[in-house]
Amino acid sequence: MLCSLDVVVVATALPALRAGFGASLSDLEWTINAYNLVFACLTLTGAALGDRFGRRRMYVVGLAVFTLASAFSALAGRPGELVAARIAQGAGAAVLLPLTLTLISDAFPAEKRGVAIGVWGGVTGLGVAAGPVLGGAVTEGLSWQWIFWLNVPTGLVMLPLAATKLRESRGPRHRLDVVGLLLAAVGLTGLAWAPVRAPAAGWGSAEVIGALVTGVAFVTAFLRWERSGARYPMLPLAHFRNRGFSTANAAGFLTFASLLGALFMITQLFQVGLGYSPLEAGVRILVWNAMPLLVAPVAGALADRYGTRPFMLAGLLLQAVGLGLLAWQVEPGVGYGRLVGPLIVAGVGISLVFPSVANAVTSSVPLGDAGVAAGVNNALRELGGVFGIAAAAIVFTAYGGYGSPQAFVDGCGAALWVTAGAAGLGAVAAAFAPARGGS
């Protein structure tokens, strides 16, 4: 919940950060993407560390790093300091989040795992739902720094509970694949760096092209190493021959590209484009972000009975339709009544996707590989979020800007169409998933 809450709360505070720091669009992107990029690049490492040193132990370590980095984020005095603290937060989350699914999968038998993961999706939804209102209230009533201070007491309470109440377990890989870790980290960093820097540097720049080439080269080297060179591979490539594993990860990547790209724009739309205060914006966005809290537990339970494909497919179609309708309605001075329906539709769609993707990924591999599977899924989700925000920012600057409400709305509407398209592509991937598990 803390990891999902953090992204949404920060997104709600973007206009306040822009005003307080005099931040540019690139600074705002990095405030979110520094976290997501490190999260994406290190989450496989987090899963591997859990397998090697103990999942409970590394969960506690990740929680401690996340909590400490939250305090440093609150103390930041310049955009660069905040981005550095967000990098540390992402490193903590990269250990913390994949191990939650591993610990859940270890604690529940297969026939009850869908319900448990549905509850996990609901708790994640609680963080997403609370984010806009909490972020708006804190930013407006206190200051943006308090969106990070809130994590500190929560983390301090959770640390002793996690250390004493969780059951310790380890995965089948008892030695770290150090070469694989380094190759994956550099490769994913290059692939994520390119779209983040492209709006400022240009897609044809040496920096962006160099990052893409480096990313592709190191990911290729990583795959070759895992296939033939690694004695204890961190990523069994045979899992990708499993249709359930591959399609669920593709759907997860595109879901988060759509979701975080839309979140980046919608939180600003209500404040910059439509003139609401942070709290007023948070309350109005609640109908979108509260849906996972209500729907995800039910979807997770039903996925055990009917399979995950119908829920992934329906969820992504609803997300695409909702965001498309929202893009169609966006114009200066648009009334909230015209936006609430599309927000609800998109929110229900997200609610169906969250637990079904997680369930499909973890149930398509042996239980001992659940940590690795969750790590792959989280890495691809966060990488999708980085690409989604970058794509939304590129289209926003091409069609609009911050010069006036009209310019902002023009750019925002175009960017939202891109996020709807990403969800539509995710639905295509979900359509190829197996009907009920299997390969």
N, C-alpha and C positions, 0 to 999 in steps of 0.2 A: 504493500500500500504506500509506503514512504516513497519508493522509487517512482511510481506512477503519479502520486500527488505532486512530487517535486517538479516534474515537467509541466504540468498544467498550471500550478501556482505561478511558476516563473513566466509562463506564456501570458497569463493575465496581467502581470506586472510590467510587461514590455514597454507600454507607453510611459509609465512612471520612470523606468530605467532610462529611456530615451531622453526624458526631460531632466532627470537628475544628473546624468553623466554627460548630457549633450551627445548621446551615442548615435552613431550612424546605423544604417540598415545592416551593414556588415557586422557591427558590434552586437546588434540585437540577435542576428543569426548565430553568432559565436556563443552568446549567452546560453542558448539551448543546444547548439550543435557541439560545443566543446564537451558537454556531458554525454551526448548521444554518440559522438565519435569514439571517445575512450571506452564507453560502454560496449559499443559494437566490436571494437578491436580486442578487448581484453576478456570478453565474456567466456570464450572458449578456455582461456587461461583459468578463469575462476572455477569452471566446472572441473578442469583437470586437477587443480589444487585441492578441490574437495575430494576427488577420488583418491588422491595420494595421501593427504594429511588428515583427512576426516572431514565430512561434510558439516557436522555441527561446529567443529572448531573453526573452519574457514568461514562459515556463516557469521559467527561471532566477530571474526576479524573484519569481514566486509562491513558489518554493521558499525563497528567502531570507527573505521576509516570514513564511512559515509557521515556519521555523526560529527566527527571532528572537522571534516571538510565543510559541513554546513555552517559551523561556527566561523570558519575562515571566510566563507562566502558573505556572511552577514557583516564581517569587519572590513570588507573590501572598500577601498577608497577611490579606485579607478577601474575602468573597464578591463584592463589587463589583469589586475589582481583578481577580479571576479571570475574571469575566464580561467585563470590558473586554479582557483579554488573549485570551480566547476569540473575541471579535469580530474582533480582528486575525488570529488563526489562520484564521478562516473566510474573511476577505478573501484571504489567501494561497492557501488551498485552492480558492477560486472561480476563481483564475487557473490554478492548477496542474492540477486534475483534468480539466476539459474538454479541455485541450490534450494530455493523454496519449492520448485516443482519436483526436484529430486527427493527432498525430504517427504513431500506429500506422497509421491509414488511409492516410496519405501514403506510408508506408514499404513497404506490402505491396500486391500486386495483388489485385483483387477476389476471385479464386478462392481466395486464401490468407488473406483477411482474417478469415474466421470462426475459423480456427485461431488466428490471432494474438490476436483478441479473446477467444477462449476461454482462452488463456494469461494475458491481462490479467485475466480473471475469476478465474483460479486464483490469481494474485498478490494480487488484491484479497481473495480468500478466505483467503490466507495471513495477511493482516493481520487479517481478522475472526477467524480461527481462533486466532491467537496472542494476540489481545486479552484474553480472559478469564483465561487462565493467566498471561500476562505481567503483566496488571494486578493479579491476585490476589497473585502472588509479590512484585511490587514493593511493593504497598500493605502487605502483611503483613510482608515482610522488611526494607523500608527505610521509606518513607513515601509518601504520595500524591503529593508533589511530584515524585518520580522518574518517574512516568508521563509527565510532560512533559519532564524532562531527557533521557529516552531519545531524543527526536526530534532533539536538538541535534547529537550526533556523526554521526548518520545523515545529517542535512541537510548538514553540513559536508563529508562525503565525497561526497555526490551532486552538490553544486554545481559543482566543477571538471569532473566527468565529464559532466554535462549540457551545460556550456558548450563542451566540446571534442569530444564524441562525437556529439551529436545533429545532424541535418541541418536547416538553416534553411529555412523555407517561409513563405509568406504566403497569405492568402485573397483572394477577388475584391473585397472591400470595402476600399479603400485609404484611406478617410476615415472618421472616427468619426461615428456618428449620435448626437451629444451630446444632442439633445432626446429621442431615443428612450431613451438610457441613463438619463436622469433620470426620465422618465415610468415606465419599467419598474422602476427601483429603488424609487421611492416607492410604486408600486402593489403590488409584491410585498411590501414591508415592511408595508404596511397589512393585506394579506390574511394574512400570517404572524403579525403582532402580535396580532390578535384572538384566535385560539385559544390562544396562549401566555398571554395575560393573563386569559382568561375564567375559569379556575378560581378566581383570587383576586378579580377585580373583578365577575364575573357577566356572563352573556351579555346581560343587559338593561341593563348599565351604559352610560353615555355614552361612556366610553373605548373599549369594545369595539365598540359600534355605530358610533362615529365612525371607528374604524380600518377596519371593514368597508366603510363608505360611501366613505372615502378610497381604499381599495384598489381597489374596483370602479371608481370614477370615473377613477383614474389608469391602470388597466389598459385601460379602454375608450378613454381618450384615446391611450394608447400604440398600440393596435390601429388606431385611425383614422389616426394619424400615419404608421404603418408602411405602411398601405394607400395613402394618397394624398398625404402631405406630405413624406415623407423622400426626399431625393435618393439617399442611400446607406443603404437600410434595413438595420438590424441583424438583422431577423427577416423573411425572405420568407414572408408569410402563405400563399402558394400551397402551401407544404409541408404545411399542415394539411388540404388537400384530398386529400392522399395518405393512403389508408387505412392503409398500413403504418406511416407516420410517426405518425399520430394515435393508433392503437390501441396502438402500442408505448409511447408517452409516457404514455397513460392507465394502462397496465399498470405502468409504472415508478413513477408517482405512488402507486398503491395498494399496490404491493409494499413501498415504503419506509414508507408509513404503517403497514402491518402489521408490518414488520420492526423499525423503531425503537420503535414503541409496545410491541411484545413484549419487545424488548431492555431497555427502560427498566424493565419490571416483572420480568422473569425474573432479571436480575442482582441485584435486591433480594430477590426471593422466596427464593433459596437462602440468603441471609445473614440477612435480617430475619425472614422467615417460617419458615424451616427450621433456622436456627441454625448454618450452616456458616461457616467462616472465609473471608476473601477468596480465598485460594489454593484451598481445598477447593471453593468455588463455581466458580471458574474452570475447574478440572479437570473438574467435572461438566457444565458448559455446553459443553465442548469438542466433545462429540459432535454438537451442533447447529451450531456455528460452523465446525467443520473440514470439513464436507461440501463447501463451494465449492472448497476446495483440491483435493479428490479428483475431483469430478464436473464442475466448470465447464469445464476444458479439453476433456474428452470431449464435453460438450454443445455447445460452440462448434464443434468439428470436425463433428459430426453435423448441426448446423444448416445447414452449407453444402450438405449432401447432401439433407436432407429438408425444409428450410425452417424458419423460426423459430417459426411458430405452434404446432406440436405441443409444443415445449419450453416456450414461455410458458404455454400453457394447462395442461399437465400440472404444471408447476412451481407455479403459483399454486393449483391444486387441492390438491396435496400440502401446500403451506404452510398452506392453510386447514384441511385435515383434521388436520395435525399440531398446530397451535395450538388447534383445537377439542378434540382429545383431551387436550391438556395442561390446558386450562381445566377439563375434566370431571374430571380426576384430582386437581386441586389441593385439598388439605385439610390441616389441621394434622397434622404428623408423618408425612406421606406418604413412603413409601420411594422411594429414587432409582430402583429397578428399575421402578416404575410410570411414571416420567417419561422414562426414557431412550428408549423406543420413539417416543413423540410428538416428542421433540426431534430424533431422526434423520430422521423423516418430514418434518418442517418444514425441516430443513437440506438434505435432498436437493431439496426444492421450490425453495428459494432458489437453489441451485446451478444449476438449470435455467433460472431466470429471468434471472440476472445477465448471462450472455453473450448470450442470445438477444435480450433487449431492446436491449442496446448494438449488436448486429449489425443488428437490424431498423431502428434509428434511423439509423445511419450509412449503411447500404446503400440506404435509400429516398430519398436526396438525391444530387445531383451531388457528386463528390469535393471540389470547391472549397467546398462548403457543409458539409462534414463538421464543421468547427469550430463553426459555428452550431448544427447539429443536436445535437452533443454538449453544447453549452451549454444548449440548451433542455431536453434530457433531464436533465442534472444539476440545473438549476433546479427542474424539476418533481419530481424525486426528493427533493431536500432539502426542498422545500416540503411534499411528502407526509410526510416524516419529522417535520416540525414539527407538522403536523396530527395525525399518529398519536400522538405523545407527549402532546400536549394532550388528545386524546380519551381516551387511556388514563388520564391523571391525573384528568380530570373524573369518569369512571366509578369510578375507584379511591376518590376522596373521597366519592362518593355512596353507595357500598356498604361502605366500610371505612375504614381509617386506620392510623396507626402506634401506636395505643394498646396493642395486644397482638398476639401472633402470630396469634390467631384473627381479629382485626379486619383485620390485614394480608392474610391469606389470603382472607378474604371479598372484600375490594376487588380483590385481584390476580386472582382467578378471573373476576370480572365483567369486568375490563379485558381479560383475554386473550380472552374471547369477542368483544369488539369488534375486536381485531386479527385474529382469524380471519375475521370478517365482511368486513373490508377486503380480505383476500386473496381471498375469494370474489367480491367485486365486481371485483377485478382479473382473475379468471378469465373473467368475463362479457365484459370489454373485450377480452381476448386471443382469445376465441372469434370476434370479428368481424374479426380480422386476416386479411389475404390469405394464401392457402395457401403461396405461394412468391414473396415480394416483390411488386412491382407496386403498384398503387393500389386 
